[in-house]
Amino acid sequence: QVQLVESGGGLVQAGGSLRLSCAASGSISTNVMGWYRQAPGKQREFVATRSTFGSTNYADSVKGRFTISRDNAKNTVYLQMNSLKPEDTAVYYCYYRGYSDGTEYWGQGTQVTVAS
């Protein structure tokens, strides 16, 4: 069992920045952690992930603006969001998938609102 606790969401102006954090606890092993988001009336979509070993993936819509990082010792993943756009407005969900069993876990979500 893995628990995910998110923080860092908020309201910013277009062009501004936010940093999201997600701390994982419980039975942590090698994994992929990252972020998905869901805007009102839309499906949840992939944003970025980073594995225990450092491999990273980004959605095309955020490449060059968002940076995912992690501190394996703290079991924490971060999402630095720069040059935010109104279309980035969504609930952002932390994601965890263990390599050994493929089990997926989700955080509770944190609201990011970008004002135009």
N, C-alpha and C positions, 0 to 999 in steps of 0.2 A: 504494500500500500504506500502511495506517495501523496503528499499534500502539497499544494501550491498556493503561495500567498503573494499577491500582486500589490504593487504600489506605484505611484507616480503619475497617474492620470490627472487631467485637469482641463482648464479652458485656456487657450492661447490664441493670439492673433495670427493670421496668415503670415508665414515667413518666420515664425518663432520656433522654439525648440522645447521638447520635453524628453525626459529620461524615465523609462519604465523599468521596474525591477520585479523579478519573480524569484522567490526563494523556495526551493524544494526541500522537503523533509520526509523522513520515513525510510523505506527500504530502497536507498539510492544505489544504482549500479551504472555501468556505462549506458549512455543514453543520447537521445536527441532532445534538445529543449528549444523552445522558441515561441513565436507569437502568431496568432491568427486574429482577424478582426471581423466584425459584423456591423454593417451599417443598417439603419432602419429599412425594412422592406427588402433586404438583400440577403443572399446566402453568406455564410461564414467563409472567409477567404484566407488563404495563406499569405503571410507577411515575410517571415524570416525564421530560419532555424540555424542552430549551431550544435555540433556534436561534442561529446566529451573529448574527442581527438582533434577538434579544431576545424573540421569541415563545415562550410557555411553555404547557405542558400538564401536567396532573396527573391521576392516577387519583382517582376520588371517595374512595377509601378513605384517601388520605393528604392530601387538601386540608385546609388549616388547621394541619397538623402538620409537613409537610415543605416545604422550600424549596429549589428548584434555582437555582443561579447558575453563572456561568462567567466565566472570564478569557480573553478571546480572544487576548490577547498571549501567554499561556502555554499556549494550547490545552488548558485544563483546565476540567473541569466538577466542581461540588461538589453534594452533597446533604446539607443540614442536616436531620437527623431529630430532632424533638422529640416529647415525650409518647409515647414508644414503647410499643407494646402487644405482648403475646406473639404475636399474629397477624402482626406484622411480621417475625417470625423467618423468615429465608430466606437463600439465597445471592443477593447483589445483583450484577448484571452491568452493566458500563458498555457503552453503545451509541453507535455513530457511524454516520451516514448522510450521504454527500455529496450535495449538491443536483445537481451537474453530471452524475453518472452513476448515482446511486441505490445505489451499493455500500454494503453494511452490514458493520460490523465489531463484534466483541464482545470485551470483556475476559475475563479468566480467572475472574472472580467472587471476591467477598469475603464471608465468612460474617458475618451479623449475627444474634445470638442475644439475645432479650429474655426474661429470667426473670420468672416471675409471682410 
